[in-house]
C-alpha cells in the first residue's frame, strides 16, 4: 500500500516537469512543411497584409467632454478649490 502511494506521488510530481520539455509545447515543428502548407501560409499572410493596409490611420485623439469641462488654467497658476465640508 505504501509503495503504491509513493509511486503515485512520484508520478504526480514528475508529470508537470515532463510537460515543460515537450517539443510540441515549445513550438518546434514536428515535421517540415510541405509545398502546399507553405503556399497556404503565404496566402494567409498576403491576405492579412492586404486587410491591415485597408485600415485607415487614426485621426488623432478625440475628447467628447471637451465642451463640458472648464478651460485649463494657464501654466504656472493652480486652480483654486474651496475646502468646504
C-alpha positions in Angstrom: 0.0 0.0 0.0 2.8 2.4 0.9 4.7 1.6 -2.3 1.6 2.4 -4.4 1.1 5.7 -2.7 4.8 6.6 -3.1 4.7 5.6 -6.8 1.6 7.8 -7.4 3.3 10.8 -5.6 6.4 10.4 -7.8 4.4 10.2 -11.0 2.3 13.2 -10.0 5.4 15.2 -9.3 7.2 14.2 -12.5 4.2 14.9 -14.9 4.4 18.7 -14.7 8.2 18.6 -15.2 7.9 16.4 -18.2 5.3 18.7 -19.8 7.8 21.6 -19.7 10.2 19.7 -22.0 7.6 18.6 -24.6 8.8 19.7 -28.0 5.2 20.4 -29.2 4.7 23.0 -26.5 8.0 24.7 -27.2 6.8 25.5 -30.8 9.2 23.1 -32.5 7.9 21.8 -35.8 7.4 18.0 -35.7 7.7 17.7 -39.5 8.9 20.0 -42.3 6.2 22.0 -44.1 5.1 20.7 -47.5 4.9 23.0 -50.5 1.1 23.2 -50.1 1.4 24.3 -46.5 4.0 26.9 -47.4 1.7 28.2 -50.2 -1.3 28.3 -47.8 0.7 30.2 -45.2 1.9 32.7 -47.8 -1.7 33.3 -49.0 -2.8 33.8 -45.4 0.0 36.3 -44.8 -0.8 38.2 -48.0 -4.5 38.4 -47.0 -3.5 39.7 -43.6 -1.3 42.4 -45.0 -4.0 43.4 -47.5 -6.5 43.7 -44.7 -4.2 45.7 -42.5 -3.4 48.1 -45.3 -7.1 48.9 -45.6 -7.4 50.1 -42.0 -7.4 54.0 -42.0 -4.9 55.9 -40.0 -6.1 57.4 -36.7 -7.2 61.0 -37.0 -5.9 62.0 -33.6 -7.3 61.9 -30.1 -10.9 62.9 -29.7 -12.2 64.3 -26.5 -16.0 64.0 -26.3 -16.1 66.0 -23.0 -14.0 69.0 -24.3 -17.1 71.3 -24.5 -18.3 70.4 -21.0 -15.1 70.9 -19.0 -13.8 74.3 -17.9 -10.7 75.6 -19.7 -7.4 74.6 -18.2 -5.7 77.4 -16.1 -2.6 78.9 -17.7 0.7 77.3 -16.9 2.2 78.3 -13.5 -1.2 79.0 -11.9 -3.0 76.5 -9.9 -6.7 76.1 -9.9 -8.3 77.3 -6.6 -10.6 74.9 -4.7 -12.7 75.6 -1.8 -12.3 73.3 1.2 -15.8 73.5 2.5 -17.2 70.3 4.0 
